[in-house]
Amino acid sequence: MTLLVFFAFLSGIVTILSPCILPVLPIVLTGSIGGKSKPFGVVTGFIASFSFFTLALSALVQTLDIPVNTLRIVAVVIIVTFGLTMIVPRLHLVFDRLMSHLVGSKGSSQKSGFSGGFLTGVSLGLVWTPCVGPIMASVITLAVSQQVDGGAVLIIAAYSLGTAIPMFAIMVGGRKLLARFPRLSAKGVGIQRIFGVIMIIAGLMIGVGADRRFQSFVLDLFPNYGTGLTVFENSEPVRKAIDSRRTETSGGELFTWENAPNNGVPGDYGKAPPMIAEGPWINSDHALSLEDLKGKVVLIDFWTYSCVNCVRTIPYLRSWYEKYADEGLVIIGVHTPEFPFERNEGNVRRAVDDLDVTWPVVLDNNFAQWNVYHNRYWPAHFFIDSTGTIRYFQFGEGSYEEAETVIRTLLREAGSNLPAAPGTIPVPTETGRRTPEVYLGYERAKGFLSDAPVPDKPTRFSLASAMKPGQWSLEGEWIIRNDFIEIDGGGKLELGFEGKNIFLVVEPRGSGSSFTIEIDGRLAGDTVDVQGGVLHPRESRLYHLASFGETGVHTLTLSIEGHVRLYTFTFG
């Protein structure tokens, strides 16, 4: 527990740098003006608000029977109102009198002091949505299931205190900066109005969801921004501590490949975590919650659109959805991105349309839903019965007959008149071996035979020879990044592999890029993406490069022109 509390404190400190927090930083900056005690009021209000509502929000929503977003809307109203009081003198006086009356203090500007800062901090705590790491996810899981214990309180308190430190430093630093420039200080009213406008704009952005779109925009520009902020949370000691704590609090085992059921017989794996992914939602005009779906059988599908294993499960999901939706089955696709371009809402919407995904899909760009399920795999399926209990789970492809049996069993338990015998879905049988996924970015790359690269810097490479399956090399000037390799001009890639099909995740960075594809020295045959041995990537997604009559060992040669990023090869 001590380890988790310490790392929660560190996580709070670095949260201020995360892309999830950028849209609300302007509100923090408004603490730079006003009375000396205002920064103390802001951090006190934030710590109290964030800690309380993180731990008690689920209970409040159920007890008061209010929509989850109600408190967020209240916070937006407070923020916009504060902004207006900074701009309109008459509103400023009314608010000042109200605060004086409430706290029993006269002759002081409460809005500029502790009280006004406290209310600002409370509103910040309501809209503060950090990128949820494993530690925070472990607490949220307890909170939403109303199993909060002393350990959860300590972790949240440590996180809130850690977050408050840089928040306080920003406000104090802003005040000192203003004090250094007398001309700015002399124009205090004008500066106050500027900050008022900033608060109003920030509040309205949060109210209409533009803060999330802004976050996606930033991550599109800087794909690796924020990736290292929670690296310590993924260390082995922290993971073990989180797993141990989860087992203690839930009384059950973790969802792992080793303990996944495989016989099609539902069990009892505890209450399902609620839907906390921020969205937006696709194929649904409102956010779905498990509370709203009580009485339904719910299949949670963790996927991402450039994962070929995920794509291969979609025909089965579609078949079940078409067959059992009228019987009470609801499928929710949780799109948790593996690569930066998969965070883009437009890319996901296009993929949902192209893949004929007709059930609701929610974007989980911050891995919030992923973490509360302690998930580690794409794809992953969790089967939830009509009472909200997880009854079955499975990872990867296959076992489709068992999965359909579970669906039918849970629907019958919920009152459906389905016959006991399951329907039949043709299950393809795969024979032969295939090369595991080949990641190209330096974080997970294996089998690279060219000269040792210099990470994140242009490097000229030469092709290697006699490559075995899983080995690859480059020719030309490339930049090897954390998740991908990048070229802007002309170059080659050669790869040895074993399989019946080969796929590549490509992100074009400009128009007019092209790939000439050769297999064992000959132009590749046509696929849905390749014609005449040439691929013209137009969007960021998975491309089918080649297909063969049977599994075999081959050498792929890509001759590339243009500006592109390559992420990973997948084989089938």
C-alpha positions in Angstrom: 0.0 0.0 0.0 2.8 2.4 0.8 4.3 1.9 -2.7 0.9 2.7 -4.3 0.4 5.8 -2.2 3.9 7.1 -3.1 3.5 6.5 -6.8 -0.1 8.0 -6.7 1.6 11.1 -5.3 4.1 11.1 -8.1 1.4 10.5 -10.7 -0.5 13.5 -9.4 2.6 15.7 -9.7 3.2 14.8 -13.4 -0.5 14.9 -14.3 -0.3 18.6 -14.9 1.8 17.8 -18.0 -0.6 15.3 -19.5 -2.6 16.0 -22.7 -5.8 15.3 -20.8 -5.3 18.3 -18.6 -4.3 20.9 -21.2 -7.9 22.3 -21.8 -8.4 23.2 -18.1 -5.0 24.8 -17.5 -6.3 28.2 -18.4 -8.7 28.0 -15.4 -5.7 27.2 -13.1 -4.0 30.3 -14.4 -6.8 32.5 -13.3 -5.6 31.9 -9.7 -2.7 34.2 -10.6 -4.9 37.2 -9.9 -6.8 38.3 -6.8 -6.0 38.2 -3.1 -3.0 36.4 -1.7 -5.1 33.6 -0.3 -6.8 32.8 -3.6 -4.2 30.1 -4.6 -4.7 28.4 -1.2 -8.5 28.4 -1.8 -8.1 26.9 -5.2 -6.0 24.0 -4.1 -8.1 23.4 -1.0 -11.3 23.3 -3.1 -9.7 21.1 -5.7 -8.3 18.5 -3.2 -11.7 18.3 -1.4 -13.8 18.2 -4.6 -11.7 15.8 -6.7 -11.2 13.4 -3.7 -14.8 13.4 -2.7 -16.4 13.1 -6.1 -14.0 10.5 -7.3 -14.8 8.3 -4.4 -18.5 9.1 -4.0 -19.8 10.1 -7.5 -21.2 6.6 -8.3 -23.1 6.5 -5.0 -24.4 10.1 -5.4 -25.6 9.4 -8.9 -27.5 6.3 -7.8 -28.9 7.8 -4.6 -30.1 11.1 -6.2 -31.0 9.4 -9.5 -29.3 12.1 -11.6 -27.4 11.8 -14.9 -23.6 11.3 -14.5 -22.9 14.6 -16.4 -25.1 16.7 -14.2 -22.2 17.7 -11.8 -20.0 18.4 -14.8 -22.6 20.8 -16.1 -22.8 22.4 -12.7 -19.1 22.9 -12.7 -19.2 24.5 -16.2 -21.9 26.9 -15.0 -19.7 27.9 -12.0 -16.7 28.5 -14.2 -18.6 30.6 -16.7 -20.3 32.6 -13.9 -16.9 33.3 -12.4 -15.7 34.5 -15.8 -18.6 36.8 -16.1 -18.0 38.3 -12.6 -14.5 39.2 -13.7 -15.8 41.0 -16.7 -19.0 42.7 -15.5 -18.4 45.1 -12.5 -22.0 44.8 -11.3 -21.9 41.0 -11.2 -18.6 41.4 -9.3 -20.3 43.4 -6.6 -23.2 41.1 -6.3 -20.9 38.1 -5.9 -18.7 39.9 -3.5 -21.7 40.7 -1.2 -23.0 37.1 -1.5 -19.6 35.8 -0.4 -19.4 38.3 2.4 -22.8 37.3 3.7 -22.0 33.6 3.5 -18.7 33.7 5.4 -19.7 36.5 7.7 -16.9 38.8 6.6 -17.3 42.4 5.6 -15.0 44.9 3.8 -13.0 42.3 2.0 -13.2 41.1 -1.5 -14.2 37.4 -1.0 -14.0 36.7 -4.7 -10.4 37.7 -4.8 -9.6 35.7 -1.7 -10.0 32.3 -0.3 -13.7 31.8 -0.8 -13.7 32.7 -4.5 -10.6 30.5 -5.0 -12.3 27.6 -3.1 -15.3 27.6 -5.4 -13.0 27.7 -8.4 -11.1 24.7 -7.0 -14.4 22.8 -6.4 -15.4 23.4 -10.1 -11.9 22.3 -11.2 -12.2 19.0 -9.2 -15.5 18.3 -11.1 -14.0 18.7 -14.6 -10.5 17.4 -13.9 -10.3 14.3 -16.0 -6.7 13.0 -15.9 -5.3 10.4 -18.2 -6.3 7.4 -16.1 -3.3 5.2 -15.3 -3.4 1.8 -13.6 -3.2 3.2 -10.0 -6.2 5.6 -10.5 -8.1 2.9 -12.4 -7.8 0.6 -9.4 -9.4 3.2 -7.1 -12.1 4.1 -9.7 -13.1 0.5 -9.9 -13.7 0.3 -6.1 -15.5 3.7 -6.1 -18.0 2.8 -8.8 -18.7 -0.6 -7.2 -19.1 1.3 -3.8 -16.3 -0.7 -2.2 -14.2 2.2 -1.1 -11.8 1.4 1.7 -9.1 3.2 3.7 -6.5 2.4 1.0 -8.6 4.0 -1.7 -9.0 7.1 0.4 -5.2 7.3 0.9 -4.4 6.8 -2.8 -6.8 9.5 -3.9 -5.6 11.9 -1.2 -2.0 11.3 -2.2 -2.9 11.9 -5.9 -4.9 15.0 -5.2 -2.1 16.5 -3.0 0.5 15.7 -5.7 -1.6 17.4 -8.3 -2.1 20.5 -6.1 1.6 21.1 -5.8 2.3 22.1 -9.4 -1.1 23.7 -9.6 -0.2 26.0 -6.6 3.3 26.6 -8.2 1.6 27.8 -11.5 -0.6 30.3 -9.7 2.2 31.6 -7.4 4.5 31.8 -10.4 1.9 33.8 -12.4 1.5 36.2 -9.5 5.2 36.8 -9.2 5.5 37.3 -13.0 2.7 40.0 -12.8 4.5 41.6 -9.9 7.7 41.9 -11.9 6.1 44.1 -14.5 4.5 47.2 -12.8 2.8 48.2 -16.0 0.8 45.0 -16.0 0.0 45.3 -12.3 -1.2 48.9 -12.9 -3.7 47.4 -15.4 -5.2 45.0 -13.0 -8.8 45.5 -14.1 -7.9 44.9 -17.7 -5.9 41.7 -16.9 -8.8 40.5 -14.7 -11.2 40.9 -17.7 -8.8 39.0 -19.9 -8.7 36.1 -17.4 -12.5 36.3 -17.2 -12.8 35.8 -21.0 -10.3 32.9 -20.7 -12.5 31.3 -18.0 -15.7 31.7 -20.1 -14.0 30.2 -23.2 -12.6 27.3 -21.2 -15.9 26.6 -19.5 -17.8 26.7 -22.8 -15.2 24.4 -24.4 -15.7 21.9 -21.6 -19.5 22.2 -21.8 -19.7 21.3 -25.5 -16.9 18.7 -25.4 -14.4 20.7 -27.4 -11.8 20.1 -24.7 -11.7 16.4 -25.8 -11.5 17.3 -29.5 -8.6 19.7 -28.6 -6.9 16.9 -26.8 -7.2 14.7 -29.9 -5.8 17.5 -32.0 -2.8 17.9 -29.8 -2.1 14.1 -29.9 -2.4 14.1 -33.7 0.3 16.8 -33.9 2.5 15.2 -31.2 1.8 11.5 -31.1 4.3 10.7 -28.3 3.2 13.6 -26.1 2.5 12.3 -22.6 3.4 8.7 -23.2 6.2 8.6 -20.6 4.2 10.3 -17.8 2.8 7.0 -16.4 5.7 4.8 -17.3 6.5 4.2 -13.6 2.9 3.0 -13.0 3.5 0.2 -15.5 6.6 -1.0 -13.7 6.6 -4.6 -12.4 6.5 -3.7 -8.6 3.6 -1.3 -9.1 1.7 -3.8 -11.3 2.1 -6.5 -8.7 0.9 -4.2 -5.9 -2.2 -3.2 -8.0 -3.0 -6.8 -8.9 -2.6 -7.9 -5.2 -4.8 -5.1 -4.0 -7.5 -5.8 -6.6 -7.5 -9.5 -5.6 -7.9 -8.5 -2.0 -10.7 -6.1 -2.5 -12.7 -8.1 -5.1 -12.0 -11.5 -3.7 -11.5 -12.8 -7.2 -8.8 -13.5 -9.7 -7.5 -11.1 -12.3 -8.7 -11.5 -15.9 -5.7 -13.2 -17.6 -5.2 -15.5 -20.5 -4.3 -18.3 -18.1 -7.5 -18.2 -16.1 -9.9 -17.4 -18.9 -12.7 -20.0 -19.2 -12.9 -21.9 -22.4 -15.8 -24.3 -22.1 -18.8 -22.0 -22.8 -20.1 -22.3 -19.2 -20.8 -19.0 -17.5 -19.3 -18.4 -14.1 -19.3 -15.4 -11.6 -16.5 -12.9 -12.0 -17.9 -10.1 -10.0 -19.8 -6.9 -10.8 -18.9 -5.3 -14.1 -17.2 -1.9 -13.9 -19.4 1.0 -15.3 -18.8 2.7 -18.6 -16.4 5.5 -17.8 -14.7 6.0 -21.2 -15.2 9.7 -22.1 -16.2 9.1 -25.7 -17.4 10.4 -28.0 -19.9 7.7 -28.9 -20.5 6.3 -32.4 -23.8 4.6 -33.4 -25.5 6.0 -30.3 -26.9 9.5 -29.7 -26.1 9.3 -26.0 -23.6 7.7 -23.6 -24.7 4.3 -22.5 -24.4 3.1 -18.9 -24.7 -0.4 -17.4 -27.4 1.0 -15.1 -29.5 1.9 -18.1 -28.9 -1.5 -19.6 -30.1 -3.5 -16.5 -32.2 -6.4 -17.8 -30.1 -6.7 -21.0 -27.2 -9.0 -21.8 -24.1 -6.9 -22.6 -21.0 -7.9 -24.6 -18.1 -5.5 -24.1 -15.7 -5.7 -27.0 -12.2 -4.1 -26.6 -10.8 -3.5 -30.0 -8.9 -1.1 -32.3 -9.5 -0.8 -36.0 -6.0 -1.5 -37.3 -5.7 -4.8 -35.3 -6.3 -7.6 -37.8 -7.2 -10.0 -35.0 -9.9 -7.6 -33.9 -11.1 -7.1 -37.5 -11.5 -10.9 -37.9 -13.9 -11.1 -35.0 -16.3 -8.4 -36.5 -18.3 -10.8 -38.7 -19.1 -12.9 -35.7 -20.1 -9.9 -33.6 -22.2 -8.7 -36.4 -23.9 -12.1 -36.8 -24.7 -12.2 -33.0 -25.9 -8.6 -33.0 -28.3 -9.2 -35.9 -29.5 -12.5 -34.5 -29.9 -11.6 -30.8 -30.5 -7.8 -30.5 -34.2 -8.3 -30.4 -33.8 -10.9 -27.7 -32.0 -8.4 -25.4 -28.3 -8.5 -26.5 -26.4 -5.2 -26.5 -22.8 -5.0 -27.9 -20.6 -2.1 -26.9 -17.4 -1.7 -28.8 -14.7 0.0 -26.6 -12.2 1.4 -29.1 -8.9 1.6 -27.2 -6.1 2.8 -29.5 -2.8 1.0 -30.0 -1.3 3.7 -32.2 -1.6 7.5 -32.1 -3.6 7.9 -35.3 -6.3 5.5 -33.9 -7.2 8.3 -31.4 -8.6 10.4 -34.2 -12.4 10.4 -34.1 -12.7 10.8 -37.9 -10.4 7.8 -38.5 -12.5 5.7 -36.1 -15.8 6.8 -37.6 -14.5 5.9 -41.1 -13.3 2.5 -40.0 -16.7 1.8 -38.2 -18.4 2.6 -41.5 -16.0 0.6 -43.7 -16.1 -2.4 -41.4 -19.9 -2.3 -41.2 -19.9 -2.0 -37.4 -23.5 -1.1 -36.5 -23.5 -1.4 -32.7 -22.5 1.4 -30.3 -18.8 2.2 -30.1 -17.1 4.5 -27.5 -13.7 6.0 -27.9 -11.4 5.1 -25.0 -8.4 7.3 -25.9 -7.4 7.7 -22.3 -7.5 3.9 -21.6 -10.0 4.6 -18.7 -12.3 1.7 -19.6 -9.3 -0.5 -20.5 -7.8 0.1 -17.0 -10.9 -0.4 -14.9 -11.2 -3.8 -16.6 -7.5 -4.5 -16.0 -7.4 -5.5 -19.6 -4.2 -6.3 -21.5 -5.3 -7.7 -24.8 -6.8 -6.8 -28.3 -9.4 -8.1 -28.8 -11.0 -8.9 -25.4 -14.6 -9.8 -24.8 -16.5 -9.6 -21.5 -20.0 -11.1 -21.2 -22.3 -9.3 -18.7 -25.6 -10.8 -17.6 -28.9 -8.9 -17.0 -28.0 -8.2 -13.4 -24.7 -6.5 -14.3 -22.4 -9.4 -13.3 -19.4 -10.5 -15.5 -20.2 -14.2 -16.3 -17.6 -15.0 -19.0 -14.6 -13.5 -20.7 -12.2 -14.5 -23.5 -9.2 -13.0 -25.3 -8.1 -13.1 -28.9 -9.8 -14.8 -31.8 -11.6 -18.1 -31.9 -13.9 -20.0 -29.5 -16.9 -18.5 -31.3 -19.2 -21.4 -30.7 -18.5 -21.2 -27.0 -19.1 -17.5 -27.0 -22.4 -17.9 -28.7 -23.4 -20.6 -26.3 -22.7 -18.1 -23.4 -24.8 -15.4 -25.1 -27.7 -17.7 -25.5 -27.4 -19.0 -21.9 -27.4 -15.5 -20.5 -30.4 -14.4 -22.7 -32.3 -17.5 -21.5 -31.5 -16.6 -17.9 -32.9 -13.1 -18.6 -36.2 -14.5 -19.8 -35.7 -15.1 -23.5 -37.5 -18.0 -25.1 -34.5 -19.1 -27.2 -34.1 -22.8 -27.6 -31.2 -24.4 -25.8 -29.4 -25.4 -29.0 -27.1 -22.7 -30.3 -27.2 -21.4 -33.9 -24.3 -22.3 -36.0 -21.7 -19.9 -37.3 -19.1 -21.3 -39.7 -15.8 -21.2 -37.9 -12.7 -21.0 -40.2 -10.0 -23.4 -39.4 -6.4 -22.2 -39.8 -3.6 -24.5 -40.5 0.1 -23.9 -40.7 2.4 -21.7 -38.8 2.7 -17.9 -39.1 5.1 -15.3 -38.0 4.1 -13.3 -34.8 3.4 -9.6 -35.2 6.5 -7.5 -36.2 6.5 -4.1 -34.5 8.8 -1.5 -36.2 9.1 1.2 -33.6 12.1 0.9 -31.3 10.0 0.3 -28.2 9.0 -3.2 -29.3 11.1 -3.9 -32.4 12.7 -7.2 -32.9 14.6 -8.9 -35.7 16.1 -5.6 -37.2 19.2 -6.5 -39.2 20.4 -3.2 -40.6 22.9 -1.0 -38.8 22.0 0.0 -35.2 19.6 3.0 -35.5 19.8 6.3 -33.7 16.4 6.8 -32.1 14.3 9.7 -33.4 17.0 11.0 -35.8 17.4 10.5 -39.6 19.7 7.6 -40.2 20.8 6.0 -43.5 20.5 2.2 -43.7 21.4 -0.6 -46.1 19.5 -3.8 -46.7 20.7 -7.0 -45.1 20.6 -10.4 -46.8 19.3 -13.9 -46.1 16.6 -12.9 -43.7 14.7 -15.5 -41.7 11.0 -15.1 -40.8 10.5 -12.2 -38.4 13.7 -10.4 -39.5 13.7 -7.2 -41.5 16.0 -4.4 -42.8 15.8 -1.0 -44.4 17.4 0.9 -47.3 17.5 4.7 -47.5 17.1 7.5 -44.9 14.6 6.6 -42.2 13.7 7.9 -38.7 12.9 5.1 -36.2 10.4 6.4 -33.6 9.0 4.9 -30.5 5.9 3.3 -32.2 6.7 3.6 -35.9 9.3 4.1 -38.6 9.1 7.1 -40.9 10.4 8.0 -44.4 9.9 11.1 -46.5 11.3 10.4 -50.0 12.4 7.0 -51.4 13.5 3.9 -49.7 13.0 0.1 -49.2 12.0 -2.4 -46.6 12.6 -6.1 -46.7 11.0 -8.6 -44.4 11.2 -12.4 -44.1 7.9 -14.0 -42.9 5.8 -17.1 -42.8 2.1 -17.0 -43.4 -0.8 -17.1 -45.8 -1.6 -13.4 -45.6 0.4 -10.3 -44.7 -0.9 -7.0 -43.5 0.7 -3.6 -42.7 -0.5 -0.7 -40.6 0.3 2.5 -42.6 -0.2 6.2 -41.8 0.3 8.4 -44.9 1.6 11.8 -44.0 1.0 13.4 -47.4 -0.7 12.8 -50.7 0.8 10.8 -53.5 2.7 8.2 -51.6 3.0 4.7 -53.1 4.3 1.2 -52.4 5.6 -1.2 -55.0 5.2 -4.7 -53.4 7.2 -7.7 -54.4 7.0 -11.2 -53.0 10.1 -13.4 -53.6 11.2 -11.0 -56.3 7.8 -10.8 -58.2 5.1 -8.3 -58.1 2.4 -9.2 -55.5 -1.0 -10.3 -56.7 -4.1 -8.1 -56.2 -5.9 -7.7 -52.9 -8.6 -5.4 -51.8 -5.9 -2.8 -51.3 -3.3 -3.7 -53.9 -3.7 -3.5 -57.7 -0.9 -4.5 -60.1 1.6 -4.8 -57.2 1.1 -1.2 -56.1 -0.5 0.2 -53.0 -1.6 3.9 -52.7 -2.4 4.5 -49.0 -4.9 7.2 -48.6 -5.8 6.9 -44.9 -4.4 5.6 -41.7 -5.3 2.0 -41.3 -4.5 -1.7 -41.8 -3.7 -2.7 -45.4 -3.8 -6.2 -46.9 -0.5 -6.5 -48.9 -0.6 -10.0 -50.2 -2.4 -13.3 -50.0 -1.3 -16.9 -50.9 -3.0 -20.2 -51.5 -1.3 -21.8 -48.6 1.0 -20.9 -45.7 4.7 -20.6 -46.7 7.9 -18.8 -46.1 8.4 -15.7 -48.2 10.4 -12.5 -48.5 8.6 -9.2 -48.9 10.2 -6.1 -50.5 8.5 -2.7 -50.3 9.8 0.1 -52.5 8.3 3.2 -51.0 7.9 6.7 -52.4 6.5 9.6 -50.4 6.0 10.5 -46.7 4.6 7.7 -44.7 4.8 6.1 -41.2 4.8 2.3 -40.9 3.8 0.7 -37.6 3.5 -3.1 -37.6 3.2 -6.2 -39.8 0.6 -8.8 -39.0 0.2 -12.3 -40.5 -2.6 -14.7 -41.1 
